[in-house]
Amino acid sequence: MKLHDKFRPQLALLSSRLADPRRFLQILAGHRQVSNTTTLARQAIERIDGQSHYASTDLPAAPDARWIKP
């Protein structure tokens, strides 16, 4: 899935922040049911070297603590 050109600046910024040395947890939030945030996150993760973990938090029921573990 390719992002529309209007998202290129956000993809560049997110990729840059993910490539920085880790000091903080990175959280990306967006509207539900649109898929732009999911696509942006996955494309940014593909661009970086190193470990990453993607988890969606908009499930119908509250998950247990396992969702946050890679």
KOLZALUM-33598 format. One line per field, with one value per atom (N, C-alpha, C, O, CB): residue number from 1; x negated, y negated, z; atom name. Coordinates in Angstrom, 3 decimals, always signed. Atoms other than C-alpha are relative to their C-alpha. Last residue first. Glycine has a CB too. Layout:
BEGIN
vexgu NUM ... .
px X ... .
py Y ... .
pz Z ... .
lomar CA ... .
***
This chain:
BEGIN
vexgu 70 70 70 70 70 69 69 69 69 69 68 68 68 68 68 67 67 67 67 67 66 66 66 66 66 65 65 65 65 65 64 64 64 64 64 63 63 63 63 63 62 62 62 62 62 61 61 61 61 61 60 60 60 60 60 59 59 59 59 59 58 58 58 58 58 57 57 57 57 57 56 56 56 56 56 55 55 55 55 55 54 54 54 54 54 53 53 53 53 53 52 52 52 52 52 51 51 51 51 51 50 50 50 50 50 49 49 49 49 49 48 48 48 48 48 47 47 47 47 47 46 46 46 46 46 45 45 45 45 45 44 44 44 44 44 43 43 43 43 43 42 42 42 42 42 41 41 41 41 41 40 40 40 40 40 39 39 39 39 39 38 38 38 38 38 37 37 37 37 37 36 36 36 36 36 35 35 35 35 35 34 34 34 34 34 33 33 33 33 33 32 32 32 32 32 31 31 31 31 31 30 30 30 30 30 29 29 29 29 29 28 28 28 28 28 27 27 27 27 27 26 26 26 26 26 25 25 25 25 25 24 24 24 24 24 23 23 23 23 23 22 22 22 22 22 21 21 21 21 21 20 20 20 20 20 19 19 19 19 19 18 18 18 18 18 17 17 17 17 17 16 16 16 16 16 15 15 15 15 15 14 14 14 14 14 13 13 13 13 13 12 12 12 12 12 11 11 11 11 11 10 10 10 10 10 9 9 9 9 9 8 8 8 8 8 7 7 7 7 7 6 6 6 6 6 5 5 5 5 5 4 4 4 4 4 3 3 3 3 3 2 2 2 2 2 1 1 1 1 1 .
px +0.357 -7.085 +0.013 -0.264 -1.363 +1.266 -5.162 -0.295 +0.588 +0.032 +1.109 -2.491 -1.357 -2.358 +0.017 -0.004 +0.397 -1.208 -1.620 +1.266 +0.826 -0.462 -0.092 -1.042 +0.546 +1.316 +0.840 -0.856 -1.885 -0.756 +0.845 +4.489 -1.383 -1.562 -0.100 +0.898 +6.671 -0.735 -0.752 -1.010 +1.320 +9.670 -0.893 -0.485 +0.135 +0.094 +12.533 -1.420 -2.376 +0.380 -1.325 +13.467 -0.002 +0.754 +0.986 -0.780 +9.781 +1.350 +1.474 -0.777 -1.421 +8.447 +0.872 +1.808 +0.188 -0.677 +4.970 +1.483 +2.100 -0.676 -1.211 +3.080 +0.714 +0.802 +0.935 -1.177 -0.430 +1.163 +1.008 -0.277 -1.219 -3.601 +1.163 +1.299 +0.213 -1.200 -6.947 +1.197 +1.271 -0.030 -1.225 -10.338 +1.145 +1.063 +0.298 -1.199 -13.914 +1.188 +1.035 -0.232 -0.166 -16.685 +1.347 +2.143 -0.187 +0.712 -17.189 +0.221 +0.281 -1.543 +1.010 -14.555 -0.685 -0.119 +0.632 +1.157 -12.695 -1.122 -2.247 +0.443 +0.772 -10.236 -1.288 -2.259 +0.850 +0.709 -9.108 -0.852 -1.957 +0.997 +1.110 -8.222 -0.829 -2.058 +0.522 +1.005 -6.135 -1.208 -2.343 +0.607 +0.666 -4.311 -1.064 -2.117 +1.027 +0.838 -3.564 -0.756 -1.959 +0.856 +1.132 -2.299 -0.953 -2.165 +0.491 +0.883 -0.082 -1.250 -2.357 +0.737 +0.588 +1.417 -0.990 -2.092 +1.095 +0.968 +1.976 -0.709 -1.926 +0.687 +1.154 +3.628 -1.077 -2.261 +0.429 +1.183 +5.843 -1.202 -2.284 +0.354 +0.389 +9.090 -1.187 -1.306 -0.340 -0.652 +10.965 -0.366 +0.386 +1.463 -0.327 +9.918 +0.596 +1.220 +0.973 -1.424 +8.344 +0.185 -0.630 +0.745 -0.775 +4.673 +1.450 +1.827 -0.588 -1.447 +2.105 +0.703 +0.250 +0.472 -0.634 -1.616 +1.502 +1.942 -0.570 -1.411 -3.477 +0.561 +0.384 +0.821 -0.621 -7.262 +1.432 +1.662 -0.819 -0.929 -8.592 +0.638 +1.066 +1.084 -1.411 -11.403 +0.754 +0.307 +0.615 -0.087 -15.180 +1.430 +1.669 -0.478 -1.181 -15.926 -0.202 -1.126 +0.338 +0.239 -18.665 +1.224 +1.840 -1.271 +0.753 -17.101 -0.276 +0.440 +0.773 +1.422 -16.017 -0.865 -2.016 -0.454 +0.219 -12.383 -1.466 -1.918 +0.856 -0.124 -12.399 -0.225 -0.815 +1.382 +1.133 -13.715 +0.036 -0.985 -0.005 +1.171 -11.190 -1.233 -2.027 -0.254 -0.126 -8.373 -1.207 -1.736 +1.296 +0.178 -9.531 +0.052 -0.803 +1.068 +1.397 -9.986 -0.269 -1.287 -0.342 +0.799 -6.627 -1.478 -2.170 +0.200 -0.198 -4.895 -0.838 -1.388 +1.487 +0.698 -6.405 +0.131 -0.828 +0.542 +1.455 -5.370 -0.728 -1.669 -0.487 +0.529 -1.738 -1.520 -2.102 +0.605 -0.188 -0.386 -0.560 -0.756 +1.474 +1.087 -1.938 +0.143 -0.861 -0.076 -0.212 +0.604 -1.124 -1.688 +1.398 -0.623 -0.799 +0.157 -0.664 -0.816 +0.797 -1.453 +0.769 +1.984 -0.352 -0.842 +0.000 -0.897 -1.798 +0.963 .
py -0.407 +7.699 +1.496 +1.985 -0.529 -0.731 +7.046 +0.439 +0.939 +1.219 +0.945 +4.340 +0.698 +0.044 -0.881 +0.753 +6.634 -0.915 -1.226 -0.818 -0.618 +9.108 -0.826 -0.647 +1.356 +0.647 +6.793 +0.581 -0.006 +0.115 -0.148 +7.864 -0.576 -1.169 +1.502 -1.149 +6.400 +0.148 -0.771 -0.137 +0.318 +4.101 +1.252 +2.299 -0.569 -0.293 +5.092 -0.303 -0.197 +1.490 +0.166 +3.642 +0.241 -0.402 +0.944 -1.236 +3.236 -0.225 -1.122 +1.139 +0.331 -0.231 +1.240 +1.286 -0.867 +0.077 +0.226 -0.332 -0.777 -1.045 +0.803 +1.423 +0.021 +1.066 +0.531 -0.565 +2.682 -0.971 -2.175 +0.290 +0.716 +2.191 +0.699 +1.920 -0.053 -0.732 +3.257 -0.872 -2.017 +0.376 +0.789 +2.242 +0.901 +2.125 -0.659 -0.631 +3.439 -0.948 -2.154 +0.482 -0.176 +2.159 +0.575 +0.934 -1.307 -1.202 +0.662 +0.117 -0.887 -0.058 +0.056 -1.816 +1.349 +2.405 -0.453 +0.833 -2.265 +0.044 -0.347 -1.422 -0.646 +0.626 -0.756 -0.156 +0.119 -1.131 -0.858 +0.718 +1.163 +0.984 +0.560 -4.127 +1.112 +1.036 -0.958 +0.464 -2.258 -0.592 -0.397 -1.040 -1.163 -0.346 -0.412 +0.223 +0.896 -0.695 -3.471 +1.157 +1.303 +0.516 +0.863 -5.470 +0.702 +0.692 -1.325 -0.014 -2.608 -0.829 -0.400 -0.532 -1.336 -2.181 +0.072 +0.596 +1.062 -0.110 -5.926 +1.346 +1.409 -0.190 +0.842 -6.174 +0.120 +0.197 -1.445 -0.742 -3.136 -0.875 -0.340 +0.795 +0.729 -5.188 +0.674 +0.616 -1.455 -0.481 -3.020 -0.757 -0.711 -0.062 -1.408 -4.919 +0.231 -0.658 +0.481 -0.345 -8.351 +1.495 +2.138 -0.810 +0.506 -8.683 +0.425 +1.138 +0.490 -0.118 -8.179 -0.601 -1.598 -0.688 +0.644 -7.488 +0.242 +1.391 +0.549 -0.355 -6.712 -0.810 -2.027 -0.256 +0.731 -6.658 +0.501 +1.696 +0.169 -0.843 -5.584 -0.850 -1.973 +0.621 -0.006 -7.876 +1.030 +1.423 -1.403 +0.610 -8.027 +0.085 +0.094 -1.466 -0.128 -5.771 -0.694 -0.370 +1.461 -0.868 -7.040 -0.010 -1.054 -0.457 +0.636 -8.673 +1.014 +2.007 -1.218 -0.291 -6.426 -0.632 -0.232 -0.491 -1.409 -6.419 +0.391 +1.319 +0.900 -0.164 -10.211 +1.445 +1.698 -0.466 +0.664 -10.395 +0.194 +0.498 -1.495 -0.851 -7.848 -0.577 +0.164 +0.146 -1.187 -9.821 +0.913 +1.426 +0.763 +0.395 -13.080 +1.211 +1.356 -1.019 +0.407 -11.579 -0.352 +0.058 -1.199 -1.219 -9.771 -0.330 +0.401 +0.711 -0.719 -12.952 +1.278 +1.636 +0.336 +0.711 -14.935 +0.711 +0.755 -1.422 -0.127 -12.199 -0.776 -0.237 -0.463 -0.570 -12.128 +0.115 +0.493 +1.358 +0.962 -14.515 +0.511 -0.275 -0.322 +0.980 -12.289 -0.977 -1.470 -0.771 +1.121 -9.516 -1.013 -1.077 -0.652 +1.201 -6.583 -1.041 -1.130 -0.561 +1.226 -3.368 -1.165 -1.285 -0.294 +1.167 +0.000 -1.242 -1.358 +0.009 .
pz +1.374 +21.083 -0.185 -1.280 -0.367 +0.054 +24.322 -1.424 -2.122 +0.937 +0.053 +24.275 -0.117 -0.410 +1.230 +1.256 +23.355 -0.137 -1.255 -0.108 +1.050 +26.153 -1.278 -2.041 -0.336 +0.135 +28.924 -1.128 -1.461 +1.301 -1.179 +28.512 -0.317 -1.381 +0.437 +0.027 +25.798 +1.335 +2.153 -1.153 -0.553 +26.386 -0.002 +0.500 +1.444 -1.434 +24.113 +0.472 -0.296 +0.300 -0.605 +20.688 +1.514 +2.241 -0.661 +0.006 +19.745 +0.680 +1.514 +0.704 +0.173 +19.072 -0.117 -0.915 -1.230 -1.307 +20.539 -0.131 +0.836 +0.877 +0.108 +17.462 +1.353 +1.998 -1.142 -0.655 +18.093 -0.161 +0.045 +1.509 +0.350 +16.063 +0.695 +0.614 -1.556 -0.402 +17.512 -0.330 +0.117 +1.528 -0.045 +16.218 +0.430 +0.338 -1.376 -0.519 +16.457 -0.041 +0.147 +1.416 -1.437 +14.311 +0.338 -0.530 +0.717 -0.434 +10.913 +1.500 +2.210 -0.360 -1.054 +9.801 +0.191 -0.090 +1.313 +0.344 +6.502 +1.037 +0.728 -0.181 +1.067 +6.929 -0.321 -0.782 -1.257 -0.606 +10.266 -1.039 -0.727 +0.640 -0.768 +8.498 +0.634 +0.641 +1.084 +0.957 +5.911 +0.723 +0.288 -0.955 +0.613 +8.647 -1.009 -1.080 -0.684 -0.984 +10.669 -0.642 -0.426 +1.164 -0.324 +7.674 +0.964 +0.749 +0.605 +1.170 +6.504 +0.264 -0.062 -1.244 +0.092 +9.975 -1.152 -0.988 -0.176 -1.085 +10.340 -0.046 +0.125 +1.356 +0.294 +6.916 +1.067 +0.741 -0.136 +0.462 +7.547 -0.324 -0.568 -1.211 +1.200 +7.923 -0.682 -1.906 +0.345 +1.218 +10.415 -1.276 -2.249 +0.183 +0.201 +13.528 -1.385 -1.963 +1.078 +0.012 +13.430 -0.239 -0.901 -1.080 +1.127 +14.258 +0.121 +1.052 -1.326 -0.154 +16.978 -1.207 -1.769 +1.296 +1.147 +16.661 +0.117 +0.163 -1.367 +0.174 +19.860 -1.159 -1.227 +1.311 +1.101 +20.157 -0.177 -0.360 -1.322 +0.737 +23.566 -1.092 -0.822 +0.945 -0.364 +24.637 -0.838 -1.915 -0.185 -1.319 +24.678 +0.513 +1.720 -0.041 -0.850 +21.740 +1.327 +2.074 +0.228 -1.162 +19.440 +0.922 +1.139 +0.778 -1.086 +16.365 +1.104 +1.230 +0.568 +0.191 +13.462 +1.090 +1.269 -1.369 -0.345 +14.636 -0.132 +0.539 -0.887 -1.461 +14.667 +0.424 +1.474 +0.474 -0.640 +11.113 +1.512 +2.129 -0.339 +0.253 +9.846 +0.688 +1.266 -1.521 -0.847 +11.494 -0.175 +0.811 -0.325 -1.396 +9.900 +0.925 +1.798 +0.406 -0.187 +6.422 +1.459 +2.015 -0.905 +0.066 +6.597 +0.223 +0.932 -1.362 -1.257 +7.764 +0.035 +1.076 +0.196 -1.081 +4.859 +1.357 +2.127 +0.116 +0.062 +2.373 +1.095 +1.679 -1.340 -1.236 +3.547 -0.004 +1.013 +0.235 -1.090 +0.885 +1.320 +2.247 +0.163 -0.080 -1.786 +1.162 +1.677 -1.284 +0.898 -1.072 +0.214 +1.306 +0.233 -0.537 +0.811 -1.084 -1.996 +1.159 +0.121 -1.024 +0.607 +0.452 -1.488 +0.000 +0.000 +0.000 +0.830 +1.220 .
lomar N CA C O CB N CA C O CB N CA C O CB N CA C O CB N CA C O CB N CA C O CB N CA C O CB N CA C O CB N CA C O CB N CA C O CB N CA C O CB N CA C O CB N CA C O CB N CA C O CB N CA C O CB N CA C O CB N CA C O CB N CA C O CB N CA C O CB N CA C O CB N CA C O CB N CA C O CB N CA C O CB N CA C O CB N CA C O CB N CA C O CB N CA C O CB N CA C O CB N CA C O CB N CA C O CB N CA C O CB N CA C O CB N CA C O CB N CA C O CB N CA C O CB N CA C O CB N CA C O CB N CA C O CB N CA C O CB N CA C O CB N CA C O CB N CA C O CB N CA C O CB N CA C O CB N CA C O CB N CA C O CB N CA C O CB N CA C O CB N CA C O CB N CA C O CB N CA C O CB N CA C O CB N CA C O CB N CA C O CB N CA C O CB N CA C O CB N CA C O CB N CA C O CB N CA C O CB N CA C O CB N CA C O CB N CA C O CB N CA C O CB N CA C O CB N CA C O CB N CA C O CB N CA C O CB N CA C O CB N CA C O CB N CA C O CB .
***
